[in-house]
Amino acid sequence: VSRPIEMIPNFVNCDVFRRSANGDLKRKYAPRGEHILVHVSNFRPVKRVTDVVEIFDRVQKKVPSRLLMVGDGPDRSNAEWLVRSKRLGCQVDFLGKQDSIAEILSISDLMLLPSETESFGLVALEGMACEVPVVASSVGGVPEVVRHEKDGFLAQVGDVDGMAARAIEVLSDDKKRWAMGVNARQHAHDSFSSQKIITRYEAFYEQVIGAVQSTAV
């Protein structure tokens, strides 16, 4: 590559993805005040959704919690089978595809993203904008989004025990979870908000168009 490259990241609309106090929705999924963990994906093998279930199984033994699985795809049946085999059916809800996940994220306490690969990790960013700390694999672009020990925790792919331990650490300490959520929201707003990033895209397009026009003349 001989031409200069400019990297402009993905973005999140922080006006849409934000924390909201929806007590009725929270009580619907956590009627006894349990913590809510959330996973959002297309349920492909690279998302390692069975790892999500394994992590949650370890967490719920230490911290009263519920798991919301948002999305659909080829590995959903494997995840559902694992939930049944571990007798977690009353603690795990498969919500399928959702038109808007902002309100679900805004009632969640922690996001699990144990993917094998991620190009960017947009769903992590959306969760962060809703003040949700993230426990994720340190792969692809995720470390550019999730700052280890600030917005959440990063671990190696397949480290189910390590991710579960980090999740338990966050959920067992209200002050730490709150602080990480605030940090995550601030990072999302300052570095990835649509207002700031779209302006960068526009400026770059104008630069490219201007260069093309100068060459044509």
C-alpha positions as CSV (number, residue, x, y, z in Angstrom):
1,V,0.0,0.0,0.0
2,S,1.6,3.3,-1.1
3,R,-1.3,5.7,-0.5
4,P,-1.9,7.2,3.0
5,I,-4.7,5.5,5.0
6,E,-7.0,7.3,7.4
7,M,-8.8,5.2,10.0
8,I,-12.3,6.4,11.0
9,P,-14.0,4.2,13.5
10,N,-17.6,3.0,13.7
11,F,-20.0,5.1,15.8
12,V,-23.0,4.9,18.1
13,N,-25.9,7.3,18.5
14,C,-25.6,8.2,22.2
15,D,-29.0,9.9,22.1
16,V,-30.6,6.6,21.3
17,F,-28.3,4.3,23.3
18,R,-28.5,5.6,26.8
19,R,-29.4,4.4,30.2
20,S,-33.1,4.7,31.0
21,A,-35.0,3.8,34.2
22,N,-37.5,1.2,33.0
23,G,-38.5,-0.5,36.2
24,D,-41.4,-2.5,34.6
25,L,-39.1,-4.0,32.0
26,K,-36.4,-4.8,34.6
27,R,-38.9,-6.5,36.8
28,K,-40.2,-8.5,33.9
29,Y,-36.9,-10.2,33.4
30,A,-35.5,-10.0,37.0
31,P,-38.6,-10.2,39.2
32,R,-36.5,-10.8,42.4
33,G,-34.0,-8.1,41.7
34,E,-31.4,-10.3,40.1
35,H,-28.6,-8.9,38.1
36,I,-29.1,-9.0,34.3
37,L,-26.4,-10.2,32.0
38,V,-26.9,-9.7,28.3
39,H,-25.5,-11.2,25.1
40,V,-26.3,-9.8,21.6
41,S,-25.2,-11.5,18.4
42,N,-26.1,-13.3,15.2
43,F,-25.4,-16.6,17.0
44,R,-22.8,-17.8,14.5
45,P,-20.0,-20.2,15.7
46,V,-17.5,-17.3,16.0
47,K,-19.7,-15.7,18.6
48,R,-19.2,-18.7,20.9
49,V,-22.7,-18.5,22.4
50,T,-22.2,-21.8,24.3
51,D,-19.3,-20.0,26.1
52,V,-21.9,-17.4,27.1
53,V,-24.0,-20.1,28.7
54,E,-21.0,-21.6,30.4
55,I,-19.9,-18.2,31.8
56,F,-23.4,-17.5,33.1
57,D,-23.7,-21.0,34.7
58,R,-20.6,-20.1,36.8
59,V,-21.8,-16.6,37.6
60,Q,-25.3,-17.6,38.7
61,K,-23.9,-20.0,41.3
62,K,-22.2,-17.0,43.0
63,V,-24.5,-14.1,42.2
64,P,-28.3,-14.1,41.7
65,S,-28.7,-13.3,38.1
66,R,-30.5,-13.7,34.8
67,L,-29.3,-14.0,31.2
68,L,-30.9,-12.3,28.2
69,M,-29.8,-13.8,24.8
70,V,-30.7,-11.4,22.1
71,G,-30.5,-12.5,18.4
72,D,-30.8,-15.6,16.3
73,G,-28.7,-17.8,14.1
74,P,-27.3,-21.3,13.6
75,D,-25.9,-21.9,17.1
76,R,-29.0,-20.9,18.9
77,S,-30.2,-24.5,19.2
78,N,-26.8,-25.5,20.7
79,A,-27.1,-22.7,23.3
80,E,-30.7,-23.7,24.1
81,W,-29.7,-27.4,24.5
82,L,-26.9,-26.4,26.9
83,V,-29.3,-24.2,28.9
84,R,-31.7,-27.2,29.3
85,S,-28.9,-29.6,30.1
86,K,-27.7,-27.3,32.9
87,R,-31.2,-26.7,34.1
88,L,-31.0,-23.0,33.7
89,G,-34.2,-22.6,31.7
90,C,-35.9,-20.4,34.4
91,Q,-32.9,-18.1,34.4
92,V,-32.2,-17.6,30.7
93,D,-34.5,-15.9,28.2
94,F,-33.9,-16.2,24.4
95,L,-35.5,-13.1,23.0
96,G,-34.7,-13.6,19.3
97,K,-34.1,-10.7,17.0
98,Q,-35.1,-7.3,18.3
99,D,-35.8,-4.2,16.2
100,S,-34.4,-2.0,19.0
101,I,-32.1,-3.3,21.7
102,A,-31.4,0.0,23.4
103,E,-34.1,-0.5,26.1
104,I,-32.9,-4.1,26.8
105,L,-29.3,-2.9,27.1
106,S,-30.4,0.0,29.4
107,I,-31.7,-2.5,32.0
108,S,-28.7,-4.8,31.8
109,D,-25.9,-4.9,34.4
110,L,-23.2,-6.6,32.3
111,M,-22.6,-7.6,28.7
112,L,-20.8,-10.9,27.7
113,L,-19.0,-11.0,24.4
114,P,-16.7,-14.0,24.3
115,S,-16.3,-14.0,20.5
116,E,-13.6,-15.8,18.6
117,T,-13.3,-12.8,16.2
118,E,-14.8,-9.3,16.1
119,S,-13.9,-6.7,13.4
120,F,-15.0,-3.9,15.7
121,G,-17.4,-4.9,18.4
122,L,-20.2,-2.4,17.7
123,V,-22.6,-4.2,20.1
124,A,-20.1,-3.7,22.9
125,L,-20.0,0.0,22.1
126,E,-23.8,0.2,22.1
127,G,-23.8,-1.5,25.5
128,M,-21.2,0.9,26.8
129,A,-23.3,3.9,25.7
130,C,-26.0,2.5,27.9
131,E,-23.6,2.3,30.9
132,V,-23.1,-1.4,30.6
133,P,-19.7,-2.8,31.5
134,V,-18.4,-5.4,29.1
135,V,-16.6,-8.7,29.6
136,A,-15.2,-9.7,26.2
137,S,-12.5,-11.5,24.3
138,S,-9.4,-9.5,23.5
139,V,-9.8,-10.0,19.7
140,G,-10.0,-7.8,16.6
141,G,-11.1,-4.3,17.2
142,V,-12.6,-4.9,20.7
143,P,-9.5,-3.6,22.6
144,E,-9.9,-0.3,20.7
145,V,-13.4,0.0,22.1
146,V,-13.3,-1.7,25.6
147,R,-10.5,-0.4,27.8
148,H,-9.4,-3.2,30.1
149,E,-10.2,-2.5,33.8
150,K,-11.9,0.8,32.9
151,D,-15.0,0.0,30.8
152,G,-14.9,-3.7,31.6
153,F,-12.5,-6.6,31.2
154,L,-10.8,-8.4,28.4
155,A,-9.7,-12.0,28.4
156,Q,-8.3,-14.6,26.0
157,V,-10.7,-16.5,23.7
158,G,-12.1,-19.5,25.4
159,D,-11.2,-18.4,28.9
160,V,-14.6,-19.2,30.4
161,D,-13.4,-19.4,34.0
162,G,-11.5,-16.1,33.7
163,M,-14.5,-14.3,32.1
164,A,-16.8,-15.7,34.8
165,A,-14.5,-14.6,37.5
166,R,-14.4,-11.1,36.1
167,A,-18.2,-11.0,35.7
168,I,-18.6,-12.1,39.3
169,E,-16.1,-9.4,40.4
170,V,-18.2,-6.7,38.6
171,L,-21.6,-7.9,39.8
172,S,-20.5,-8.3,43.4
173,D,-19.4,-4.7,43.7
174,D,-22.1,-2.2,43.0
175,K,-19.6,0.7,43.3
176,K,-17.2,-0.8,40.7
177,R,-20.0,-1.7,38.4
178,W,-21.4,1.8,38.5
179,A,-18.0,3.4,38.0
180,M,-17.3,1.2,35.0
181,G,-20.6,2.0,33.5
182,V,-20.0,5.7,33.8
183,N,-16.5,5.3,32.3
184,A,-18.0,3.3,29.5
185,R,-20.6,5.8,28.7
186,Q,-18.1,8.7,28.8
187,H,-15.7,6.8,26.5
188,A,-18.4,6.0,24.0
189,H,-19.6,9.6,24.0
190,D,-16.2,11.2,23.7
191,S,-14.6,8.8,21.2
192,F,-17.4,7.2,19.2
193,S,-20.5,9.4,19.2
194,S,-22.2,9.7,15.9
195,Q,-22.1,13.5,16.0
196,K,-18.3,13.5,16.1
197,I,-17.5,10.5,13.8
198,I,-20.0,11.4,11.0
199,T,-18.3,14.8,10.8
200,R,-15.0,13.0,10.2
201,Y,-16.5,10.9,7.5
202,E,-17.9,14.0,5.8
203,A,-14.6,15.9,6.0
204,F,-12.7,12.9,4.5
205,Y,-15.2,12.5,1.6
206,E,-14.8,16.2,0.9
207,Q,-11.0,15.8,0.9
208,V,-11.2,12.9,-1.5
209,I,-13.6,14.7,-3.8
210,G,-11.5,17.8,-3.7
211,A,-8.4,15.8,-4.7
212,V,-10.2,14.1,-7.6
213,Q,-11.5,17.4,-8.9
214,S,-8.0,18.9,-8.7
215,T,-6.6,16.0,-10.7
216,A,-9.3,16.3,-13.3
217,V,-8.5,19.9,-13.8
